[in-house]
Amino acid sequence: MKLAVLVLPFAISGSLGAQIVVSPEGPVRSVARAVQQARPGERIVVRAGTYQEGPIVIDRPVQLVGEGRPVIRGRGDHTLILVTADSVVLQGLVLTHVLPSHLEDRAALLLQGVRGCRIEDLEIGDSYFGIYAAKSEDCRLARNRVIGPRRRERDAGNAIHLWSSRRMELVDNVVTGHRDGFYFEFVRHATISGNSSTENSRYGLHFMFSDSCAYRDNLFRRNGAGIAVMYTRYLTIERNRFEENQGPTAYGLLLKDISDSRLANNVFRLNSVGLLAEGGGRLEVRGNRFEENGWAIKLMANSTDNRFEENQFAGNSFDVATNSQSSYSTFRGNWWDRYQGYDLDRDGHGDVPFRPVRLFSLLITQHEPAMILLRSFFVDLLDLAERVLPVLTPEALADPAPLMERPR
């Protein structure tokens, strides 16, 4: 039998390795022009140099990759790069110079209604918004650095802003110097892991109406407040660090009207308030460390059916504060550095309950100037009297089985 071989002519397409090179001295010297020339699937390589560009619109699936950290500088009065095509890849670029506007949300990079894009290893500076994704899905933002100009809050945008998006993945990004480090609104099934959000003027992460998301292994340090999470369900908040978020209205983590969520193995350290829970309920708060905060936990009475277990409290001015003598949450099996009970049956749990709400915390809720007495002998007497005869602190918030030894 003879084998017939049919040979068809073909053209080398973008998917087979074609590329366009942009360089300051080459035939193509404009990134915008290279995008206009590119066919779907082609790779555009931008070599080291500085490129002054008008708006760059990427309306076809291409790869835009920098070699030697090329700088793409905007003209200030527009979004620098607008992506409207699916499956676009941006890597290794430096984007800069997008001025504030009170009429539009200008960004160094705007993703508008796209799917499957990869935004990696960008460096963004001196921009109103850094990366803004609207109505986008299944995109990955990884290892980007977004450094804000530290303007006044009203003149600053957010470093990474997601609106009405699904299944977005944010990994190992560094953001600082903006209004909010991260802002999510109407976002579903997003994963935020390994990011650093520091020294932003308002929130490290501002999160609203966004269900079924997970934050893991992130750092939120020295922001106006760490995280504000509002009107949301089905969250997982694990292994994050909330540190040094300080000020008269600052906290590590605010949960407002949050339900059916899990907080596990996080560290709250040196915050004015570690965790503030207001409204919502059915939270599992387990295995967290609260260290050297002003208030470790402020638990409002309208936050119900929450369970606090196996947490550690050390060096806080106040471990737990509340606004009512009634509570519908439970504490059990936590470790408290102030606990002075005993364990006669040697089961590892104290035989007498621990009441973490200090009488003095109830007093300063009504009379804040009394805080000046915090380290006084008078306050020590109040604490002793309340331990001997507890009549004012909420019975419902007592831990009936506190741990005798701090977990490792």
N, C-alpha and C positions, 0 to 999 in steps of 0.2 A: 504494500500500500504506500502510495506517495503522500508525503506531508505537504500540504499547500500552506504557504506562509503569505499572509496578506500584510503588506507594509503600507501604512497610511502616513502621509505627511502631517506634521503637527507644528504648531508654533509654541515657543517657550513662553509660558504665561507666568504671572506673579506667583502662583502657587508652586512653580518649579524653581524659584530662587531668583527671579528678576529683582533688581533694586535700583533705586535712584539715590545718588549721592549729592548732598547739599554741603557746600563748603564756601568760605569767604572768597576763595580765588578760583573756584571751578566754574563750569558752564551754568550750573544751577546754584544761585546764591540766595534764594528765598524759599523758606519752608512752605509758605502758602502756595507758591507756584509749583513746588514739588508735589504737594497734595493734589492740586488740580491736574497734574500730568499723570499721576499714578493710576494704575488699573487696580481693580479689586484683588486683594491678596498680595500686592507688591509690598516691598520693604523699602522704607525711606531712611537712609542713614544720614544723620546730621553731624558733621564733624565739628571739632572744637572751634569756638569763635563766638562772637556776639551778633545776633540777628535782630534788627529792629523791624517789628512786624505789625501790620494791621490785624484785624480779626482773622484767625485761621479757622476755616470751617472744614471739618473732616466728615464728609458725607458718603464715604465708601469704606469698606473694611480693609484697612492698611495697617502696617506696623510703622511707627514713627520712633526711631531709636537713636539716642545720642551716643556719640563716641567722644570721650574726653570732656564730658560735662559741658556741652554747648549751652549758651545763654540765649534764651528767646525773650526779648524785652518788648513789652507792649507799649502802646502810645498813651496809655493812662486812662482814656475815656471810653473803654469798651472791654468786654470779656476777651481774653487773649486767645484761648482755644475753645471752640465749640464742637462737640462731637455729637453727631446725629445718626451715625451708622452703628450697626451691631458689630461685635467681634473686633473692635479696634484695640490695638496694643500701643501704649505709650511707655517708654522706658528711658531712663538716664538723661533727662532734660532738666535744665534750670529755667524756671519760669518766674518772671518778675515784672513789677511796675503795673499794677492795676489800681487806679485811684478810687476812693469812696464815692458812692452815689446814693442819694436818698430817693431816687426814682426807679432804680433797677438794681438787681442783685448781681453786680459784676463779679466775675471770678477769673482766676488764672486758668482754671479748667472747668468747663461746664459740660456735664453729660445730660443730654436731653432725650428722654424716651428711648434708651438703648438697652441692649442685652449682651451679656457675655464679653464685656470689655475688661482688659487688664491694664491697671494703672500702677506702675512699679518704679521705685527708685527715682522718683522725681524730687527735686528741691524747689520749693516755692517760697518766695520772699516778697515783702513790700506789696502785698495784694490785699484787696478788700475782703473777698472770700477766697479761700485757697482752692479747694475742690468742692464743687456743688453738683450733686446728682439728683435729678428730678425724674420721677416716673420711670425709673430704670430697674433692671433685674439682673441677677446672676453675675454681678461684676465683682472683681477682686481689686482691692486697693491695698498695696503691700509696700512696706519699707520706704514710704514717702516722708519727707521732712517739710513741715509747713511752719515757717517762722514768721510771726506777725510783726507789724511795725509798732505795736504797743501804743496805738492811738487811744484817745478817750473812747469810752464804751459806745457812745452814740455814733462815733465815726469809724467803728471797727466792725468787720463782719466775722464770720465763723471760719475756723480752719478747715474742717471737713463737715459739710452740711448735706444731709440726706432728707429728701421729701418724697413721700408717697412711693416708696421703693420696696422691693422684695428680694430676699435671699442675697443680700449683699455681705461681703466678707472683708473686714478691715483687720489687717494683721501687721504688727510691728511698725506702725507709723509713729512719728514724733511730732507733736503739735505744741506750740507755745506762742504767747504774745497776742492772742486774738480775743474777741469777746467771749465766745464759747469755743472750747477746743473741738468738741464734736457736738453736733445738733442733729437729732433725729425726730422727725414728725411723720406720723402715719407710715411707719416702716414695719415690716413683718419679716420674721424668720431671718434676722441678721445675726452675724457672729462678730464680736469685737474682742480680739485677743492680742495680748503682748504689746499693746500700745502705751505710749507715755504722753500724758496731757498735763502740762505744768504752766503755772504763772499766767493763766488766762484771766481776764478782768472779771468775768461773771462766773461761768461754770466750766469745770473740766469736761463734763458731758451733760447736755440738756436733752431730755428724752421724754416725749409726749405721745400718747395715743399709739403706742408701738408694741404690739403683743408678740409673744413667742420669740423673744430674742435672748441672747446669752452674752454676758461679759465675763471674760476669764483672763487672769494674769495681767491686768492692766495696772498702771500707776497713775494716780491722780494726786498731784502735790502742789501746794501753794497757789491754788486758784482762789477766786473770790468765794467759791464754794465748790466742793468736789463734784458730786453728781446730783442732779435733780431729776427724779423719775416720777412721772405724773400720769394718772389715768390709764393704767396699763395692767395687763394680766400675763401670767405664764412666763415669768422671767427667771433666768438662772444667773446669779451673781456670785462667782466663785474665784477665790485666790487673788483678789485684787488688793492693792494697797491704797489706802486713803490717808494721806499724811500732810500735816502742817497747813490745812485749810482753816485759816484763822481770821476772825473779825467778829463784830457784834452780831452779824446775821449769817455767819459761816458755819458749815457743817461738812462732814465727810460725805454722807449719803442722806439725801432726803427722799423718803417714800411717801407720796401723797396719792391717796386713793389707788393703791396698788393691791392686787389680790392674787392668791394662788401662785405664789412665787417662792423661790428658795435662795437664801443667802448663806453661803458656807465657806469657811476657811479663809475669810478675808481678814486683813489687818487694818485697824483704825487707830492711828497714832498721832498725838499732838494736834488734834483738831479742837476747835472751840466746842463743837458738838460732833460726836462720832456718827451716830445714827439717829435721825429724826423720823418717826413714823406717825403719820396723820391720815386718818381715814383708811378705808380698805380693810383687808384682813386675810386670814388663812395663810400667813407667812410662816415658813420654817426658817428659823435663824439658828444655825448650828455650827459649832467649831470655830467661831470667830474670835479674834483677839482685840480687846479694847484696852489700849495702853496710853496713859498720860494725857488723856483728853480732859477738857473742862467738864463736859457731860458726856459720859460714854453713850447713854441712850436716853433720848426724850421720847416717851411713848404716850401719845395722846389717848384719852379714853375712848375716842371714836374709832380707834384702830383695834379690831376685835379678832378673837380666835387665832391668835398668833402663838407660836411655841418657840421658846428660847431654851436651847439645850446645849450643854457641853461647851459653852463659851467661856472665855477667860477675861477677867477684869482685874487690871493691875495699875495702880498709880493714878487713877482718875480722881478729879476733885469730887465728882458725883457719879456714881455708877448708873443709877436709874432715876429719872424724874418723870413726873406725870402731872396732869392738870385736874385730877379728880381722885377721890378716895375709892372710887369704883373702877374696876378694870376687868376686861374680858379676855386677857391674855395670860399665859402661864409661863413661869420660869421653873426649870427643874434640872438638877445635875450640872450646874455651872460652877466654875471655880471663882471665888471672890477673895482678893487679898485681905479684905477687912473681916473676914469670917473668923470668929473666935470660939467656935463650938467644939464639940468632941465627938468621937466615934467609938462608943463602947463595944458595939458588936463587930467592929473591924470589917465592915463591908465597903469601906472606901467613901461612904457618904456621911455627912454630919447627922447627928441624932436630933438636933434642934434646928428649926428653920432659920434662914437668913433673910432679913428684910433690907433690900438694897436701896429703898427710897429713904434718904436721910430726912429727918425732921427739918433741918436747916434748909434743905432744898425747897421744901414747901413754903418756908418763910420768905425766901428771896424771890419766889414766884410772885408774891404779893408786894414785896418791898425790895426792889433790886438794889438800892444803895446799901442794904445790909450785907452785901457781898464783901465789904471791907472787913467784916469780922470773920472771914472764912478760916483763918489760921489761929483764931483766938481760943483761949481757955474756955470762954463762954460756950463756944460751939462744941467743944469736947464734952462739956457737961450736958448739953442738949442730947448729943448722941448717946451718952451713957444712960441718961434718963429714959430715952426712947427704947433702948435695948432692954432695960429692966422692966419697963411698963409700957409696951407699945399700944398707944391708943389713937394716934393721929395718922401714922403712916399706913398706906393701903395694905390690908391683909391679903388681898387677892394677888399682889405682886410678890409675895414672899416665895423664896425658893425652899421647898420642904426637904430637899435632899442635896445640899450643896456638896461639891467634891472637896475632899480633904487635901488632896495633892494636885498640884497643877499638872495638866496633861503635858507630855513632851512634845 
